[in-house]
């Protein structure tokens, strides 16, 4: 008689019982054929087998892997932020100790979450109709304000990136009545206002057209103080070019990042 050890997802023994090898194979086949479990059997020793079982498309709410409906209703995004912030400092250590399946599952979960967050982030930026919503450059972003029914957006690149085209004297792009409600852009036929390409030096744009070395677009967007700093810098630059910001729409102030 061989002993068969059943393991949970953390590979800690739950219980064991004697079973013949023939019954073990039959049990595995029955479970797989019924679609109730996917089983991987392996020999622990000459007299012992181990089984790792997981159930595809199982209802994770029943095993408390996913939150139930009542929990979702009572939980806010600040609760989620608090949980992530709690472990942010030690996240490198946690990831380094993680197994392949766990790391891959976390990466998938976070990517799915980002896909949900990005369109919501866009909606926070008030768009001037009928101008099309501008596309922020990947590896950078846009700092945008609306003044006198004209939207002005300043493309910016993250550190380690530079603009594809020379634009040191071209601080911003605009869209409004004077432009036929289309964006002035070096990229013909595009809603993208700039392209940020990998570069060891940043020489194509104005000095202020790059996020600080200790920051990035997504970091700036995450902190109101950092956003305000970039917006105020842009407003000063517009004023130096004769654009009076006294009639700007504060609700349209925005920092958007490319992905």
Number of C-alpha atoms within 10 A of each C-alpha: 9 16 18 23 20 18 17 13 9 7 12 10 12 9 10 12 9 12 15 12 16 9 10 18 11 12 13 17 15 13 15 14 11 9 12 15 19 16 16 11 16 12 11 13 10 7 11 16 18 19 19 17 19 15 14 11 9 11 11 13 11 10 9 9 9 12 14 12 9 8 10 10 9 8 11 11 8 9 11 11 10 12 11 12 12 11 12 11 10 10 13 11 10 12 13 9 11 13 9 10 9 12 15 12 11 14 12 12 12 12 12 11 11 12 11 11 11 14 10 11 13 15 9 14 17 17 20 17 13 12 19 13 17 21 18 26 23 19 22 28 32 26 24 26 27 24 18 14 15 19 24 24 26 23 30 31 31 25 22 16 21 26 24 15 14 13 17 14 9 14 19 22 19 23 25 21 14 10 12 11 17 18 25 18 17 17 13 10 9 13 17 19 23 29 22 23 18 15 13 10 10 18 14 16 21 15 11 16 26 23 20 13 9 8 13 20 26 17 13 21 20 12 10 9 11 15 18 16 11 20 19 11 13 22 19 14 15 16 13 10 9 9 13 14 16 10 10 17 15 12 12 17 22 23 28 25 26 18 12
